[in-house]
């Protein structure tokens, strides 16, 4: 059974935090072969959106209030476990994250730094590319905005 929960850093259990960091490392560091500092002292300010399947964390995003990362509200560290990507859970996870920003944070504009190969996916959710692509941790990214 699938469920999505949103928690503050303080609400995360030690096991949840461990499993989130493990999933992020599996995808962003090992799978993408990218050496970077994932633990960046920003998790403490974030809202954590956790996608659970039968009590296992299979997806995740973190959300920031305006000014905590970008000037706008933002979504980052978007990740789905490799073995679950064929199920298209990323859309559900992103829609929940977007709705949280619009409904709970009362923010109309969302900024993301998207990996370029996922640009079409984010456009399908209503994001618009802004500016030229750039390298972030050695991977091509593009800034994207969603305005309600």
Buried (B, 14 or more C-beta within 10 A) or exposed (E): EBEBEBBEBEEBEEEBBEBBBEBBBBBBBEEBEBEEEBEEEBBEBBBBBBBBBEEEBBBBBBBBBBEBBBEBBBBBBBBBBEEBBEBEBBEBBBEBBBEBBBEEBEBEBBBBBBBEEBBEBBBEBBBEBEEEBEEBEEBEBBBBBBEE
